């Protein structure tokens, strides 16, 4: 149980860091030329994917919405880093992280 709490916390912490790293950046054009921010965010997305992968390994019944997509994206970040599409990363940041954070925070409350 303790390990799951740590992994859920890692996911939330990574999302919080992404939000912090993004700071005042609101436009894709700003994001796409900020190499330091892109690198930092990609690292945190990799951590999120790895944490979900580990959750699945220790408790296959613990489901996260879109977990296969998240783990697959983690694999792209790690193994196909030179083929990473900035528009996909931006889409994840803007469309998916808020709901993932809410889902994981709800799971943390039940642990």
ChimeraX commands (.cxc) that place a marker at each C-alpha (Angstrom):
marker #1 position 0.00,0.00,0.00 radius 0.5
marker #1 position 2.79,2.43,0.96 radius 0.5
marker #1 position 4.47,1.94,-2.43 radius 0.5
marker #1 position 1.26,2.88,-4.26 radius 0.5
marker #1 position 0.97,6.09,-2.24 radius 0.5
marker #1 position 4.54,6.98,-3.19 radius 0.5
marker #1 position 3.85,6.37,-6.88 radius 0.5
marker #1 position 0.60,8.36,-6.81 radius 0.5
marker #1 position 2.47,11.17,-5.05 radius 0.5
marker #1 position 5.23,11.05,-7.67 radius 0.5
marker #1 position 2.63,11.52,-10.41 radius 0.5
marker #1 position 1.04,14.52,-8.68 radius 0.5
marker #1 position 4.46,16.03,-7.93 radius 0.5
marker #1 position 5.49,15.69,-11.57 radius 0.5
marker #1 position 2.29,17.37,-12.74 radius 0.5
marker #1 position 2.86,20.19,-10.23 radius 0.5
marker #1 position 6.39,20.63,-11.55 radius 0.5
marker #1 position 5.14,20.73,-15.14 radius 0.5
marker #1 position 2.70,23.46,-14.16 radius 0.5
marker #1 position 5.52,25.35,-12.45 radius 0.5
marker #1 position 7.93,24.92,-15.37 radius 0.5
marker #1 position 5.30,26.14,-17.80 radius 0.5
marker #1 position 4.84,29.30,-15.76 radius 0.5
marker #1 position 3.62,32.13,-17.97 radius 0.5
marker #1 position 4.00,30.14,-21.21 radius 0.5
marker #1 position 0.53,30.01,-22.77 radius 0.5
marker #1 position 1.28,29.60,-26.45 radius 0.5
marker #1 position 2.67,26.61,-28.29 radius 0.5
marker #1 position 5.02,28.93,-30.18 radius 0.5
marker #1 position 6.60,30.03,-26.89 radius 0.5
marker #1 position 6.86,26.46,-25.62 radius 0.5
marker #1 position 8.35,25.05,-28.81 radius 0.5
marker #1 position 11.38,27.37,-28.75 radius 0.5
marker #1 position 12.09,27.09,-25.00 radius 0.5
marker #1 position 14.46,24.12,-24.97 radius 0.5
marker #1 position 15.02,24.17,-21.22 radius 0.5
marker #1 position 11.30,24.09,-20.44 radius 0.5
marker #1 position 10.65,21.41,-23.06 radius 0.5
marker #1 position 13.39,19.23,-21.62 radius 0.5
marker #1 position 12.17,19.66,-18.04 radius 0.5
marker #1 position 8.57,18.87,-18.98 radius 0.5
marker #1 position 9.52,15.84,-21.04 radius 0.5
marker #1 position 11.47,14.51,-18.05 radius 0.5
marker #1 position 8.43,14.87,-15.80 radius 0.5
marker #1 position 6.17,13.20,-18.37 radius 0.5
marker #1 position 8.64,10.31,-18.42 radius 0.5
marker #1 position 8.43,10.06,-14.63 radius 0.5
marker #1 position 4.62,10.02,-14.81 radius 0.5
marker #1 position 4.72,7.19,-17.34 radius 0.5
marker #1 position 7.23,5.21,-15.31 radius 0.5
marker #1 position 5.21,5.64,-12.11 radius 0.5
marker #1 position 2.07,4.38,-13.84 radius 0.5
marker #1 position 4.03,1.46,-15.30 radius 0.5
marker #1 position 5.24,0.54,-11.80 radius 0.5
marker #1 position 1.73,0.88,-10.38 radius 0.5
marker #1 position 0.50,-1.57,-12.99 radius 0.5
marker #1 position 3.30,-3.99,-12.09 radius 0.5
marker #1 position 2.66,-3.97,-8.34 radius 0.5
marker #1 position -1.14,-3.93,-8.60 radius 0.5
marker #1 position -2.64,-4.92,-11.96 radius 0.5
marker #1 position -6.11,-4.09,-10.62 radius 0.5
marker #1 position -5.15,-0.43,-10.08 radius 0.5
marker #1 position -6.33,1.30,-13.21 radius 0.5
marker #1 position -5.51,4.80,-14.36 radius 0.5
marker #1 position -7.51,6.21,-17.26 radius 0.5
marker #1 position -5.47,5.90,-20.46 radius 0.5
marker #1 position -2.68,4.07,-18.64 radius 0.5
marker #1 position -1.61,2.20,-21.78 radius 0.5
marker #1 position -1.34,5.46,-23.72 radius 0.5
marker #1 position 0.64,7.08,-20.90 radius 0.5
marker #1 position 3.04,4.15,-20.65 radius 0.5
marker #1 position 3.37,4.10,-24.43 radius 0.5
marker #1 position 4.18,7.80,-24.45 radius 0.5
marker #1 position 6.80,7.21,-21.76 radius 0.5
marker #1 position 8.39,4.64,-24.08 radius 0.5
marker #1 position 8.46,7.19,-26.89 radius 0.5
marker #1 position 10.13,9.77,-24.64 radius 0.5
marker #1 position 12.78,7.27,-23.54 radius 0.5
marker #1 position 13.37,5.23,-26.69 radius 0.5
marker #1 position 12.34,7.52,-29.53 radius 0.5
marker #1 position 13.37,10.86,-28.08 radius 0.5
marker #1 position 14.41,12.20,-31.48 radius 0.5
marker #1 position 10.97,11.47,-32.91 radius 0.5
marker #1 position 9.05,13.25,-30.17 radius 0.5
marker #1 position 6.34,15.54,-31.52 radius 0.5
marker #1 position 6.16,18.87,-29.65 radius 0.5
marker #1 position 2.52,19.30,-30.66 radius 0.5
marker #1 position 1.65,16.02,-28.95 radius 0.5
marker #1 position 3.46,17.06,-25.78 radius 0.5
marker #1 position 1.66,20.41,-25.84 radius 0.5
marker #1 position -1.67,18.66,-26.30 radius 0.5
marker #1 position -0.98,16.42,-23.30 radius 0.5
marker #1 position -0.02,19.42,-21.18 radius 0.5
marker #1 position -3.10,21.42,-22.12 radius 0.5
marker #1 position -5.72,18.68,-22.41 radius 0.5
marker #1 position -4.82,15.71,-20.24 radius 0.5
marker #1 position -2.81,16.65,-17.16 radius 0.5
marker #1 position -5.61,18.35,-15.24 radius 0.5
marker #1 position -7.87,15.29,-15.43 radius 0.5
marker #1 position -4.99,12.94,-14.62 radius 0.5
marker #1 position -4.12,15.02,-11.56 radius 0.5
marker #1 position -7.75,14.95,-10.36 radius 0.5
marker #1 position -7.93,11.19,-10.87 radius 0.5
marker #1 position -4.71,10.51,-8.98 radius 0.5
marker #1 position -5.58,12.90,-6.14 radius 0.5
marker #1 position -8.89,11.04,-5.73 radius 0.5
marker #1 position -7.00,7.74,-5.55 radius 0.5
marker #1 position -4.63,9.19,-2.96 radius 0.5
marker #1 position -7.60,10.14,-0.79 radius 0.5
marker #1 position -8.79,6.52,-0.74 radius 0.5
marker #1 position -5.44,5.02,0.22 radius 0.5
marker link #1:1,2 radius 0.2
marker link #1:2,3 radius 0.2
marker link #1:3,4 radius 0.2
marker link #1:4,5 radius 0.2
marker link #1:5,6 radius 0.2
marker link #1:6,7 radius 0.2
marker link #1:7,8 radius 0.2
marker link #1:8,9 radius 0.2
marker link #1:9,10 radius 0.2
marker link #1:10,11 radius 0.2
marker link #1:11,12 radius 0.2
marker link #1:12,13 radius 0.2
marker link #1:13,14 radius 0.2
marker link #1:14,15 radius 0.2
marker link #1:15,16 radius 0.2
marker link #1:16,17 radius 0.2
marker link #1:17,18 radius 0.2
marker link #1:18,19 radius 0.2
marker link #1:19,20 radius 0.2
marker link #1:20,21 radius 0.2
marker link #1:21,22 radius 0.2
marker link #1:22,23 radius 0.2
marker link #1:23,24 radius 0.2
marker link #1:24,25 radius 0.2
marker link #1:25,26 radius 0.2
marker link #1:26,27 radius 0.2
marker link #1:27,28 radius 0.2
marker link #1:28,29 radius 0.2
marker link #1:29,30 radius 0.2
marker link #1:30,31 radius 0.2
marker link #1:31,32 radius 0.2
marker link #1:32,33 radius 0.2
marker link #1:33,34 radius 0.2
marker link #1:34,35 radius 0.2
marker link #1:35,36 radius 0.2
marker link #1:36,37 radius 0.2
marker link #1:37,38 radius 0.2
marker link #1:38,39 radius 0.2
marker link #1:39,40 radius 0.2
marker link #1:40,41 radius 0.2
marker link #1:41,42 radius 0.2
marker link #1:42,43 radius 0.2
marker link #1:43,44 radius 0.2
marker link #1:44,45 radius 0.2
marker link #1:45,46 radius 0.2
marker link #1:46,47 radius 0.2
marker link #1:47,48 radius 0.2
marker link #1:48,49 radius 0.2
marker link #1:49,50 radius 0.2
marker link #1:50,51 radius 0.2
marker link #1:51,52 radius 0.2
marker link #1:52,53 radius 0.2
marker link #1:53,54 radius 0.2
marker link #1:54,55 radius 0.2
marker link #1:55,56 radius 0.2
marker link #1:56,57 radius 0.2
marker link #1:57,58 radius 0.2
marker link #1:58,59 radius 0.2
marker link #1:59,60 radius 0.2
marker link #1:60,61 radius 0.2
marker link #1:61,62 radius 0.2
marker link #1:62,63 radius 0.2
marker link #1:63,64 radius 0.2
marker link #1:64,65 radius 0.2
marker link #1:65,66 radius 0.2
marker link #1:66,67 radius 0.2
marker link #1:67,68 radius 0.2
marker link #1:68,69 radius 0.2
marker link #1:69,70 radius 0.2
marker link #1:70,71 radius 0.2
marker link #1:71,72 radius 0.2
marker link #1:72,73 radius 0.2
marker link #1:73,74 radius 0.2
marker link #1:74,75 radius 0.2
marker link #1:75,76 radius 0.2
marker link #1:76,77 radius 0.2
marker link #1:77,78 radius 0.2
marker link #1:78,79 radius 0.2
marker link #1:79,80 radius 0.2
marker link #1:80,81 radius 0.2
marker link #1:81,82 radius 0.2
marker link #1:82,83 radius 0.2
marker link #1:83,84 radius 0.2
marker link #1:84,85 radius 0.2
marker link #1:85,86 radius 0.2
marker link #1:86,87 radius 0.2
marker link #1:87,88 radius 0.2
marker link #1:88,89 radius 0.2
marker link #1:89,90 radius 0.2
marker link #1:90,91 radius 0.2
marker link #1:91,92 radius 0.2
marker link #1:92,93 radius 0.2
marker link #1:93,94 radius 0.2
marker link #1:94,95 radius 0.2
marker link #1:95,96 radius 0.2
marker link #1:96,97 radius 0.2
marker link #1:97,98 radius 0.2
marker link #1:98,99 radius 0.2
marker link #1:99,100 radius 0.2
marker link #1:100,101 radius 0.2
marker link #1:101,102 radius 0.2
marker link #1:102,103 radius 0.2
marker link #1:103,104 radius 0.2
marker link #1:104,105 radius 0.2
marker link #1:105,106 radius 0.2
marker link #1:106,107 radius 0.2
marker link #1:107,108 radius 0.2
marker link #1:108,109 radius 0.2
marker link #1:109,110 radius 0.2
marker link #1:110,111 radius 0.2
view
